[in-house]
Amino acid sequence: MLRWLFYTLLVRPLTWIVLGLNVRHRERLPTGGPVILVANHNSHLDTMVLISLFPLRLLPRLRPVAAADYFLSNRLMAWFSLSIIGIIPVVRGGGAADPLQGASEALGRGDIVILFPEGSRGEPELLTEFKKGLWHLAKRHPLVPILPVFLHGLGKALPRGEALLVPFFCDVFVGTAMPWNEDREAFMADLREGMAALAAEGQLAPWD
């Protein structure tokens, strides 16, 4: 109930009214899982915006992957991250026996797993190198659709290291599902090309 109230009373008004989202190809969003949704990462708003794209009935199925060392850093943050945001915590740095176990189990339950293949938040509107974790997760679930989404403007609305939200029109470009490819390099190249194509679709000017 608390998670439902948080997204209904705070997140959805914030993303749809304050930010003024412009969603392209919304009809491509899945109506259920399992799905791996991958997006570029520039802001803490990214997760909130992606979750707000879906109907509230799917809220229990929306599971963003997030770094355990940051989101479980203290008791209050851990409670909020796990119970309200609904994250799947991942231990970075190779310390965990199986860092993809939580995401893999969520896909097995039919969830929509939200993954940022860049890992951490980068500079506003600049794509950084994609990590290979997505390929390893997809290898375990080769029949699960992989849906790329490109986010624009959120890195300016709430950039990394800032706590003050700046109202800004933001764009969301929903791509088409990628096929699984056992060739890791080809798979990652397809992902990069897909993201670049979505970014180019809006003919958006670079940020100063």
Secondary structure as GFF3:
##gff-version 3
##sequence-region A 1 208
A	DSSP	alpha_helix	2	6	.	.	.	ID=ss1
A	DSSP	pi_helix	7	11	.	.	.	ID=ss2
A	DSSP	alpha_helix	12	13	.	.	.	ID=ss3
A	DSSP	pi_helix	14	18	.	.	.	ID=ss4
A	DSSP	beta_strand	21	24	.	.	.	ID=ss5
A	DSSP	three_ten_helix	26	28	.	.	.	ID=ss6
A	DSSP	beta_strand	35	39	.	.	.	ID=ss7
A	DSSP	alpha_helix	45	52	.	.	.	ID=ss8
A	DSSP	three_ten_helix	56	61	.	.	.	ID=ss9
A	DSSP	beta_strand	62	67	.	.	.	ID=ss10
A	DSSP	alpha_helix	68	71	.	.	.	ID=ss11
A	DSSP	alpha_helix	75	79	.	.	.	ID=ss12
A	DSSP	pi_helix	80	85	.	.	.	ID=ss13
A	DSSP	beta_strand	88	90	.	.	.	ID=ss14
A	DSSP	alpha_helix	101	108	.	.	.	ID=ss15
A	DSSP	beta_strand	112	115	.	.	.	ID=ss16
A	DSSP	alpha_helix	133	140	.	.	.	ID=ss17
A	DSSP	beta_strand	146	152	.	.	.	ID=ss18
A	DSSP	alpha_helix	154	157	.	.	.	ID=ss19
A	DSSP	beta_strand	170	174	.	.	.	ID=ss20
A	DSSP	alpha_helix	184	201	.	.	.	ID=ss21
###
